[in-house]
Amino acid sequence: MALAASLRMVLAPPHPAGRPFILAGVVALLLGLVLTAWLAWLGLIFTLFCLYFFRDPERVPPGRPGAVLAPADGRVVSVGPAVPPLELGLGDTPRWRIAIFLSVLDVHVNRIPVDGTVTRIAYRHGTFVNASLDKASDDNERNALAIRLPDGREMAVVQIAGLIARRIVCDAREGDAVHAGARFGIIRFGSRTDLYLPEGVRPLVAEGQTMIGGETVVAELDAVAPA
């Protein structure tokens, strides 16, 4: 059973954002078969890497009312109070932030954490420091989404470019009605995803834990943070 699940993860179809890279690798492979062996090997290795990196496995949200789901696979690198990106207009009051670092081995598809409506999307240019560093949240290139819950509370998800990431893809649009666990974008080649919980909601995860995007419960909306 575990082996079958692992194979489904590795052999999952690629995200559409990876198709140009996979095609480039196949072209290099075919040219190499005609011209030179080293190009064929390079094309093969690059194609296999892209098939693995852009894999997009199906996820099954728990369906628990009030659950906030991890927006990405990866390792939690920090949990603590922080002010949401100012460009989202969510105020300057610190709220709980969960920062997830995605290595090149993790699935890089981002997922919606809760049911709600996308009220604002704001892209900001920045640097490309190591996404595992805390300053990446403020300094790096990012794309931020504000989501309004059915009860009127708001939260934010931020896609952050990493040291070698140079492309943030966001398929969501302002005004979209979104559902927990649904795909909304991808970041290419190493990155970070920050989740800002609604005011008064506390996290249920700790630094060092491994997340499964769209499945791991990171908070409960009716769980109140201690004073």
C-alpha positions as CSV (number, residue, x, y, z in Angstrom):
1,M,0.0,0.0,0.0
2,A,2.8,2.4,0.9
3,L,4.7,1.5,-2.2
4,A,1.7,2.1,-4.4
5,A,1.1,5.5,-2.8
6,S,4.8,6.5,-3.3
7,L,4.6,5.4,-7.0
8,R,1.4,7.5,-7.5
9,M,3.2,10.5,-6.0
10,V,6.3,10.1,-8.2
11,L,4.4,9.2,-11.4
12,A,1.7,11.9,-11.0
13,P,1.0,13.9,-14.2
14,P,2.9,17.2,-14.5
15,H,1.4,20.6,-13.8
16,P,0.7,22.6,-17.0
17,A,3.4,25.1,-16.0
18,G,6.0,22.4,-16.5
19,R,5.1,21.4,-20.1
20,P,7.4,23.9,-21.9
21,F,10.4,22.6,-19.8
22,I,9.5,19.0,-20.4
23,L,9.1,19.7,-24.1
24,A,12.5,21.4,-24.2
25,G,14.1,18.4,-22.6
26,V,12.5,16.0,-25.1
27,V,13.7,18.1,-28.0
28,A,17.2,18.1,-26.5
29,L,17.0,14.3,-26.1
30,L,15.9,13.8,-29.7
31,L,18.5,16.1,-31.1
32,G,21.1,14.4,-29.0
33,L,20.2,11.0,-30.5
34,V,21.0,12.5,-33.9
35,L,24.0,14.7,-33.1
36,T,25.9,13.7,-29.9
37,A,25.4,11.3,-27.0
38,W,26.1,13.9,-24.3
39,L,23.2,16.1,-25.5
40,A,20.9,13.1,-25.4
41,W,21.9,12.2,-21.8
42,L,21.5,15.9,-20.8
43,G,18.1,16.0,-22.4
44,L,17.0,12.8,-20.7
45,I,18.2,13.9,-17.3
46,F,16.5,17.3,-17.6
47,T,13.2,15.7,-18.8
48,L,13.1,13.3,-15.9
49,F,13.9,16.0,-13.4
50,C,11.1,18.2,-14.8
51,L,8.6,15.4,-14.8
52,Y,9.5,14.8,-11.1
53,F,9.6,18.5,-10.1
54,F,6.3,19.5,-11.8
55,R,4.4,16.4,-10.6
56,D,0.9,17.3,-9.5
57,P,-0.6,14.5,-7.5
58,E,-4.3,14.5,-6.4
59,R,-4.9,15.4,-2.8
60,V,-7.9,14.6,-0.6
61,P,-8.9,17.4,1.8
62,P,-10.1,16.1,5.2
63,G,-13.5,17.9,4.8
64,R,-13.5,18.9,8.4
65,P,-15.6,22.1,9.0
66,G,-13.3,25.0,10.2
67,A,-10.1,23.3,9.2
68,V,-7.3,25.4,7.7
69,L,-5.2,23.3,5.3
70,A,-1.5,23.6,4.4
71,P,-1.1,25.7,1.2
72,A,2.0,23.8,0.1
73,D,4.1,20.7,0.7
74,G,7.4,21.2,2.5
75,R,8.9,21.9,5.9
76,V,7.6,24.5,8.4
77,V,10.6,26.8,9.0
78,S,8.9,29.3,11.3
79,V,5.7,29.8,13.3
80,G,5.1,33.2,14.9
81,P,3.4,36.6,14.8
82,A,3.9,38.8,11.8
83,V,2.2,41.6,9.9
84,P,0.6,40.5,6.6
85,P,2.0,42.0,3.4
86,L,1.0,45.7,3.4
87,E,-0.1,45.5,-0.2
88,L,-3.1,43.3,0.8
89,G,-4.6,46.0,3.0
90,L,-5.2,43.6,5.9
91,G,-3.9,46.1,8.5
92,D,-0.7,46.3,10.5
93,T,-1.8,44.1,13.5
94,P,0.5,41.0,13.8
95,R,-1.2,37.7,13.4
96,W,0.0,34.1,13.4
97,R,2.2,33.2,10.3
98,I,3.2,29.7,9.2
99,A,6.1,29.7,6.8
100,I,6.6,26.6,4.7
101,F,9.9,26.0,2.8
102,L,9.7,23.9,-0.4
103,S,12.9,22.2,-1.5
104,V,13.4,21.1,-5.2
105,L,12.2,17.7,-4.1
106,D,8.8,18.8,-2.8
107,V,5.6,19.1,-4.8
108,H,5.5,22.8,-5.8
109,V,1.8,23.2,-6.5
110,N,0.1,25.6,-4.2
111,R,-3.4,25.0,-2.7
112,I,-6.2,27.0,-1.2
113,P,-6.3,26.6,2.6
114,V,-10.0,27.4,3.2
115,D,-13.3,28.0,1.5
116,G,-13.8,31.7,0.8
117,T,-13.5,34.4,-1.8
118,V,-10.3,35.9,-3.2
119,T,-10.6,39.6,-2.4
120,R,-7.2,40.9,-3.5
121,I,-4.1,39.6,-5.4
122,A,-0.9,41.7,-5.2
123,Y,2.4,41.0,-6.9
124,R,5.7,42.6,-5.6
125,H,9.1,42.5,-7.1
126,G,12.0,41.7,-4.8
127,T,15.2,39.8,-4.3
128,F,15.9,36.1,-4.5
129,V,17.6,35.1,-1.2
130,N,17.4,31.6,0.3
131,A,13.7,31.0,0.9
132,S,14.4,29.2,4.1
133,L,15.6,32.4,5.7
134,D,13.0,34.5,7.7
135,K,13.9,37.7,5.8
136,A,12.6,36.0,2.6
137,S,9.1,36.9,3.6
138,D,9.9,40.6,3.4
139,D,12.7,40.8,0.8
140,N,11.9,38.3,-1.8
141,E,9.7,38.5,-4.9
142,R,6.2,37.5,-3.9
143,N,2.6,37.1,-4.9
144,A,0.1,37.6,-2.1
145,L,-3.6,36.6,-2.0
146,A,-6.2,37.8,0.5
147,I,-9.1,35.4,1.2
148,R,-12.3,36.4,2.9
149,L,-14.0,33.6,4.8
150,P,-17.8,33.2,4.7
151,D,-18.0,34.7,8.2
152,G,-16.2,37.8,7.1
153,R,-12.8,37.1,8.6
154,E,-9.7,37.4,6.3
155,M,-6.5,35.5,5.9
156,A,-3.6,35.6,3.4
157,V,-1.5,33.2,1.4
158,V,1.8,34.4,0.0
159,Q,3.9,32.7,-2.8
160,I,7.5,33.6,-2.3
161,A,10.3,33.1,-4.9
162,G,13.5,31.4,-3.6
163,L,17.2,31.4,-4.3
164,I,16.8,29.9,-7.8
165,A,13.1,30.3,-8.4
166,R,12.3,33.0,-11.0
167,R,8.7,32.4,-11.8
168,I,5.6,32.5,-9.7
169,V,2.4,31.2,-11.4
170,C,-1.0,32.2,-9.9
171,D,-4.2,30.9,-11.6
172,A,-6.6,32.6,-9.1
173,R,-8.3,35.9,-9.9
174,E,-9.8,38.5,-7.6
175,G,-13.4,37.7,-7.0
176,D,-13.0,34.0,-7.4
177,A,-14.9,31.7,-5.0
178,V,-12.3,29.1,-3.9
179,H,-12.4,25.9,-2.0
180,A,-10.1,24.3,0.5
181,G,-7.5,22.0,-1.2
182,A,-8.0,23.4,-4.7
183,R,-5.0,24.2,-6.8
184,F,-4.3,27.9,-7.4
185,G,-0.7,28.1,-8.6
186,I,2.9,26.9,-8.6
187,I,6.4,28.3,-8.0
188,R,9.3,27.0,-10.1
189,F,12.4,25.5,-8.6
190,G,12.6,26.0,-4.8
191,S,10.4,28.5,-2.9
192,R,8.4,29.3,0.2
193,T,4.7,29.7,1.0
194,D,3.5,31.8,3.9
195,L,0.1,31.5,5.5
196,Y,-1.3,34.3,7.7
197,L,-4.1,33.1,9.8
198,P,-7.2,35.2,10.7
199,E,-6.8,37.3,13.8
200,G,-7.4,35.3,16.9
201,V,-6.8,31.9,15.3
202,R,-3.8,29.9,16.6
203,P,-1.6,27.4,14.6
204,L,-1.6,23.7,15.4
205,V,1.8,23.0,13.8
206,A,5.3,23.6,14.9
207,E,8.6,24.4,13.3
208,G,10.2,21.4,11.7
209,Q,7.0,19.6,10.8
210,T,6.4,18.3,7.3
211,M,3.3,19.5,5.4
212,I,1.2,17.9,2.7
213,G,-0.5,20.6,0.7
214,G,-4.2,20.4,0.7
215,E,-4.4,17.7,3.4
216,T,-2.4,18.7,6.5
217,V,-4.6,20.7,9.0
218,V,-2.5,23.6,10.3
219,A,-5.2,25.4,12.3
220,E,-8.9,25.4,13.3
221,L,-10.9,28.5,12.6
222,D,-12.8,28.3,15.9
223,A,-9.5,27.7,17.9
224,V,-8.7,31.0,19.7
225,A,-5.1,32.1,20.3
226,P,-4.0,32.7,23.9
227,A,-3.6,36.3,25.0
